Amino acid sequence: MNKQTVEILLDNCDSDNQSRQAEAIIDLVDARVYEAVPKILKLLNSTEVSIRSNAVYALGYLGIKEVETVGPALMPLLKDPEELVRSETVEALGELGYTPAIAPIEHILRNDPSALVRASAAEALGYLEDPEAIKTLELSLLDVDEDRAVRGYAANSIGILGTSQLLPKLEKYLKLELPLSVKAELLAAKYWLGAKEDLSLLLSLLDNADELLVMIVLNILTDLKEREPQPNLAKDAPELDKVLSAIAQRFPLMRHQAEEILPE
């Protein structure tokens, strides 16, 4: 993106036209224009929900070079009246690794009335890399939170933050949990923490899975592959190729993602 175009986008952030503002924010993120941060920070005070949420989203990426400025500016929006803004704020603080947000996000996980926001909180705690957050995540996992998406993200974050010492406890949770989407996250967490046999159990959930469960499991496998310094999925589950090839045939729209998971 040339300098003139960047200047136009920066000017559009100051526009009274909200459509121009919204488009400029997204274009600046796509072009990774980090110098846009001061302009976008001003938009956190917008009266328009979509502008505030887009600005927060943008700062989660572009603010990585100015975390000590962006983090404190985002914190008040954890109490925004709009759930979309709170959700984006939690995710942005997680992306930025802003550790002063850990305790407030734990509070949100326990108390926010919106399942969307609680799910974002459960996911963000995994990014923030504080093993002490496992205690709060376990409360959500133990059916304190009735929303299965929240419990699924909690299981995923426990897998990221935990150690193999948690495997017996996760096995106990697995036996208590009924929704297959949460079972899938628990199996992935156990696999990541060293229970290699659980990868085959995770793949077995695909045998008679509906489209939604297939999408969830493929996303889990994609995440696992991206985390690994070296590809091990095929080694740990020799049936991976066969299972994913079958999924690609059953759900053509998911073929590309299934093929991307396979080793090169």
C-alpha positions in Angstrom: 0.0 0.0 0.0 1.5 3.3 -1.0 2.0 6.3 1.2 -0.9 8.3 -0.4 -3.4 5.5 0.2 -2.3 5.2 3.8 -2.7 8.9 4.4 -6.2 8.7 2.9 -7.2 5.9 5.2 -5.7 7.7 8.2 -7.8 10.8 7.3 -10.9 8.6 7.0 -10.4 7.6 10.6 -11.1 11.2 11.5 -14.2 11.4 9.2 -17.7 12.0 10.4 -18.8 9.3 8.0 -19.0 6.0 10.0 -18.9 3.9 6.8 -15.5 5.4 5.9 -14.2 5.0 9.4 -15.2 1.3 9.5 -13.7 0.6 6.1 -10.5 2.5 6.9 -10.0 0.5 10.1 -10.2 -2.8 8.4 -8.0 -1.7 5.5 -5.4 -0.4 7.9 -5.3 -3.8 9.7 -5.1 -5.7 6.5 -2.1 -3.5 5.4 -0.5 -3.7 8.9 -0.2 0.0 9.2 1.1 0.2 12.8 1.4 3.9 12.7 -2.4 4.1 12.7 -2.6 3.2 16.4 -3.0 6.8 17.6 -5.9 7.4 15.2 -7.6 4.2 16.1 -7.3 4.8 19.8 -9.5 7.9 19.4 -12.2 5.7 17.9 -12.6 3.8 21.2 -14.8 6.7 22.3 -17.1 6.4 19.3 -20.9 6.3 20.1 -21.3 3.7 17.4 -21.0 0.1 18.5 -19.5 -1.1 15.2 -16.8 1.5 15.2 -15.8 0.8 18.8 -15.7 -3.0 18.2 -13.8 -2.6 14.9 -11.3 -0.2 16.6 -10.8 -2.7 19.4 -10.3 -5.5 16.9 -7.7 -3.5 15.0 -5.8 -2.6 18.2 -5.5 -6.3 19.0 -3.3 -6.6 16.0 -1.7 -3.2 15.3 -1.2 -2.4 19.0 1.4 -5.1 19.5 4.3 -2.6 19.2 2.6 -0.2 21.8 1.2 -2.6 24.3 1.9 -0.4 27.3 -0.2 2.3 25.7 -2.9 0.3 24.0 -3.5 -2.2 26.9 -4.5 0.5 29.5 -6.7 2.2 26.8 -8.6 -1.0 26.2 -9.2 -1.9 29.8 -12.2 0.4 30.3 -14.0 -1.3 27.4 -14.2 -4.5 29.4 -17.2 -2.8 31.0 -18.7 -1.6 27.8 -22.6 -2.0 27.7 -22.4 -3.9 24.4 -21.4 -7.5 24.5 -19.7 -7.4 21.1 -17.4 -4.6 22.3 -16.6 -6.5 25.5 -15.9 -9.7 23.6 -13.6 -8.0 21.1 -11.8 -6.2 24.0 -11.2 -9.5 25.8 -9.8 -11.1 22.7 -7.6 -8.0 21.9 -6.1 -8.0 25.3 -5.4 -11.7 25.0 -3.8 -11.2 21.5 -1.6 -8.5 23.0 -0.6 -10.6 25.9 -1.5 -7.7 28.3 -1.0 -9.5 31.6 -2.7 -6.8 33.8 -5.9 -7.9 32.2 -5.7 -11.4 33.6 -7.6 -10.8 36.8 -10.4 -8.7 35.2 -10.8 -11.4 32.5 -11.1 -14.1 35.1 -13.8 -12.1 36.7 -15.5 -11.7 33.4 -15.4 -15.5 32.8 -17.1 -16.1 36.1 -19.6 -13.2 36.0 -20.4 -11.7 32.6 -24.0 -12.3 31.6 -23.1 -12.9 27.9 -22.0 -16.4 26.9 -20.2 -14.8 23.9 -18.0 -12.7 26.2 -17.4 -15.5 28.6 -16.2 -17.7 25.7 -13.9 -15.0 24.6 -12.6 -14.8 28.2 -12.0 -18.5 28.4 -10.0 -18.4 25.1 -8.0 -15.3 26.0 -6.8 -16.8 29.3 -5.0 -19.4 27.2 -3.2 -16.7 25.3 -2.2 -14.8 28.5 -0.1 -17.8 29.6 -0.7 -17.6 33.4 -1.1 -21.2 34.8 -2.9 -19.7 37.8 -5.9 -19.1 35.6 -6.4 -22.8 35.3 -8.4 -22.7 38.6 -10.9 -20.3 37.2 -11.1 -22.2 33.9 -11.8 -25.4 35.8 -14.8 -23.8 37.4 -16.3 -23.1 34.0 -15.4 -26.6 32.8 -17.2 -28.2 35.7 -20.6 -27.2 34.4 -20.6 -24.0 36.4 -21.1 -22.4 33.0 -24.1 -23.8 31.2 -22.8 -22.8 27.7 -20.9 -25.5 25.9 -18.9 -23.1 23.9 -17.5 -21.6 27.1 -16.7 -25.0 28.5 -15.0 -25.9 25.2 -12.8 -22.9 25.2 -12.0 -23.5 28.9 -10.8 -27.0 28.1 -8.7 -25.7 25.2 -7.0 -23.1 27.4 -6.4 -25.6 30.2 -4.6 -27.7 27.6 -2.4 -24.8 26.6 -1.6 -23.7 30.2 -1.4 -27.1 31.9 1.1 -29.9 32.4 0.8 -33.6 32.2 0.0 -33.6 35.9 -3.5 -32.5 34.9 -4.2 -35.6 32.8 -6.0 -37.5 35.5 -8.2 -34.6 36.3 -9.0 -34.0 32.6 -9.9 -37.7 32.2 -12.3 -37.3 35.1 -13.9 -34.2 33.4 -14.1 -36.2 30.1 -16.2 -38.9 31.8 -18.6 -36.2 33.2 -19.0 -34.2 30.0 -21.8 -35.1 27.5 -21.7 -32.6 24.6 -19.4 -34.0 21.9 -18.0 -30.6 21.1 -16.6 -30.3 24.7 -15.4 -33.9 24.7 -13.4 -33.0 21.5 -11.7 -30.1 23.2 -10.9 -32.2 26.3 -9.4 -35.0 24.1 -7.3 -32.4 22.3 -6.2 -30.9 25.6 -5.2 -34.4 26.9 -3.4 -35.2 23.7 -1.4 -31.9 23.9 -0.4 -32.7 27.4 1.0 -36.1 26.5 -1.9 -38.6 26.2 -1.0 -39.4 22.6 -3.6 -42.1 22.3 -6.4 -39.5 22.7 -5.7 -38.2 19.2 -7.3 -41.4 17.8 -10.2 -41.0 20.1 -10.6 -37.4 18.9 -10.6 -38.6 15.3 -13.2 -41.3 16.1 -15.7 -38.6 16.9 -15.7 -37.8 13.1 -17.2 -41.2 12.2 -20.8 -40.2 12.5 -20.4 -36.5 13.1 -22.7 -33.8 11.7 -21.4 -30.8 9.9 -21.0 -28.6 13.0 -19.0 -31.2 14.9 -16.8 -31.8 11.9 -16.1 -28.1 11.7 -15.2 -28.0 15.4 -12.9 -31.0 15.2 -11.2 -29.7 12.0 -10.6 -26.4 13.8 -9.1 -28.3 16.7 -6.8 -30.3 14.5 -5.7 -27.1 12.6 -4.9 -25.5 15.9 -2.9 -28.5 17.1 -0.9 -28.6 13.8 -0.1 -24.8 14.0 1.2 -25.2 17.6 3.6 -28.0 16.9 7.2 -27.1 16.1 7.3 -30.3 14.1 4.4 -32.1 12.5 3.4 -35.1 14.7 -0.3 -35.6 14.1 0.2 -38.3 11.4 2.8 -40.1 13.4 0.5 -40.2 16.5 -2.6 -41.2 14.5 -1.7 -43.3 11.4 -5.4 -43.2 10.4 -5.3 -39.4 10.0 -5.1 -39.5 6.2 -7.9 -42.0 5.8 -10.2 -40.2 8.3 -9.6 -36.7 6.8 -10.0 -38.0 3.2 -13.4 -39.4 4.1 -14.4 -36.1 5.6 -13.3 -34.3 2.5 -15.6 -36.6 0.5 -18.6 -36.2 2.8 -18.3 -32.4 3.2 -16.8 -30.9 0.0 -16.9 -27.4 1.5 -14.4 -28.5 4.2 -12.1 -30.3 1.8 -9.5 -27.6 1.7 -9.2 -27.4 5.5 -9.1 -31.2 5.8 -6.3 -31.4 3.2 -4.3 -28.6 4.9 -4.1 -30.6 8.1 -2.5 -33.6 6.3 1.3 -33.6 6.3 3.0 -32.3 3.2 
